[in-house]
Amino acid sequence: MDIPTLKDANFFSFIAEATTPVVVTFVAKTSKPASEQLATIVDLAESYEGVISFAIVDAEDSLQAADHCGILSVPTSVLFKGGKFADRIVGLMSKTALVNRLEEDLRSLI
């Protein structure tokens, strides 16, 4: 599954126009943990297709988006619902931990 890579130019419109909750994962080319997290995000995007939208942002290339989301380290995933912040997940997490967190978030967003 292709996960869109967002830049400052399309970040805000992608979030605002989404019809599902959105998980945006901030990464950096030089971060090994962020690279490892991407593999998990790809798996989750396939599992949650149609339920949650996923996107990736290079925090070093998209400073406005990173600043808007308060990104201090990567990987950091930010969940949006209806264009608004809903949750932040900081650091490398296992697939199981991410699934548990997303399921908890989805329950609270209903």
FENCOR-V928795 format. One record per backbone hydrogen bond with DSSP energy under -0.5 kcal/mol. CO is the residue of the C=O (numbers start at 0). NH is the residue of the N-H. Records with the same first field share a line. If there is no record, write none. Layout:
# FENCOR-V928795
CO: NH + NH
This chain:
# FENCOR-V928795
0: 2
1: 3
3: 5 + 55
5: 57
6: 9 + 10
7: 11
9: 13
10: 14
11: 15
12: 16
13: 17
14: 17
20: 52
21: 23 + 79
22: 24 + 54
23: 25 + 77
24: 56
25: 74 + 75
26: 58
27: 30
29: 31
30: 34
31: 35
32: 36
33: 37
34: 38
35: 38 + 39
36: 40
37: 41
38: 42
39: 43
40: 44
41: 45
42: 46
43: 47
45: 48
47: 50 + 51
50: 20
52: 22
53: 3
54: 24
55: 5
56: 26 + 58
57: 60 + 61
61: 65
62: 66
63: 67
64: 68
65: 70
66: 69
69: 71
74: 90
75: 25
76: 88
77: 23
78: 85 + 86
79: 21
80: 83
83: 80
86: 78
87: 89
88: 76
93: 97
94: 98
95: 99
96: 100
97: 101
98: 102
99: 103
100: 104
101: 105
102: 106
103: 107
104: 108
105: 109
106: 109
